[in-house]
Amino acid sequence: MSIIGWLIFGLICGFIASKIVNKSGEGVILDMVLGIVGAVVGGWLFTQFGYAGVTGFNIPSMIVAIIGAIIVLVIYHAVVGRRTY
């Protein structure tokens, strides 16, 4: 998949995961970054359990990436939510 494909894939998965976790998006750039990181995390986790990870721009890969992005978002909110200024 090309770089532009990964960016679009990450944006879609990050946006969906943001809507699931906190009902509002985090912003285009952060959604994209969290979606791409989530795809990597989800792919790694799924391969550790013996399943296929992210294999391209398809529905099973999108589910893996969304699950990974949800995990990344929960960790992100746990870290950022505890900051005090």
C-alpha positions as CSV (number, residue, x, y, z in Angstrom):
1,M,0.0,0.0,0.0
2,S,1.3,3.5,-0.8
3,I,2.0,6.2,1.7
4,I,-1.2,8.0,0.7
5,G,-3.1,4.8,1.1
6,W,-1.7,4.3,4.6
7,L,-2.6,7.9,5.5
8,I,-6.2,7.5,4.3
9,F,-6.5,4.1,6.0
10,G,-5.1,5.5,9.2
11,L,-7.4,8.5,9.1
12,I,-10.5,6.3,8.6
13,C,-9.5,3.8,11.4
14,G,-8.5,6.6,13.8
15,F,-11.7,8.5,13.2
16,I,-13.8,5.4,13.8
17,A,-11.9,4.5,16.9
18,S,-12.1,8.1,18.3
19,K,-15.9,8.0,17.8
20,I,-16.0,4.7,19.7
21,V,-13.8,5.8,22.6
22,N,-14.9,9.4,23.3
23,K,-17.7,10.2,20.9
24,S,-15.7,13.0,19.3
25,G,-12.7,13.1,17.0
26,E,-9.3,14.1,18.2
27,G,-8.6,16.2,15.1
28,V,-7.6,15.1,11.6
29,I,-3.8,14.8,12.3
30,L,-4.1,13.1,15.6
31,D,-6.8,10.7,14.3
32,M,-4.5,9.8,11.4
33,V,-1.5,9.3,13.6
34,L,-3.4,7.2,16.2
35,G,-5.0,5.2,13.4
36,I,-1.7,4.4,11.8
37,V,-0.1,3.6,15.2
38,G,-3.2,1.6,16.0
39,A,-2.9,-0.4,12.8
40,V,0.7,-1.3,13.8
41,V,-0.3,-2.2,17.4
42,G,-3.3,-4.2,16.2
43,G,-1.3,-6.0,13.6
44,W,1.3,-6.9,16.1
45,L,-1.2,-8.1,18.7
46,F,-3.2,-10.2,16.2
47,T,0.0,-11.9,14.9
48,Q,1.0,-12.7,18.5
49,F,-2.3,-14.6,18.9
50,G,-1.9,-16.3,15.5
51,Y,-4.3,-14.3,13.4
52,A,-3.6,-12.3,10.3
53,G,-2.6,-8.7,11.0
54,V,-3.1,-5.7,8.6
55,T,-2.9,-7.2,5.1
56,G,-4.1,-4.2,3.0
57,F,-7.0,-1.9,2.5
58,N,-9.8,-4.4,3.4
59,I,-12.5,-4.9,6.1
60,P,-10.6,-7.5,8.2
61,S,-7.5,-5.2,8.3
62,M,-9.7,-2.3,9.1
63,I,-11.2,-4.2,12.1
64,V,-7.7,-5.0,13.3
65,A,-6.6,-1.4,12.9
66,I,-9.6,-0.1,14.7
67,I,-9.1,-2.4,17.7
68,G,-5.4,-1.4,17.8
69,A,-6.4,2.3,17.6
70,I,-8.9,1.9,20.4
71,I,-6.1,0.4,22.6
72,V,-3.8,3.3,21.6
73,L,-6.6,5.9,22.3
74,V,-7.3,4.4,25.8
75,I,-3.6,4.6,26.6
76,Y,-3.4,8.1,25.2
77,H,-6.4,9.3,27.3
78,A,-4.9,7.6,30.4
79,V,-1.6,9.5,30.0
80,V,-2.9,12.9,28.7
81,G,-5.9,12.9,31.0
82,R,-3.8,12.8,34.1
83,R,-1.7,15.8,33.3
84,T,-2.2,18.9,35.5
85,Y,-1.0,22.3,34.5
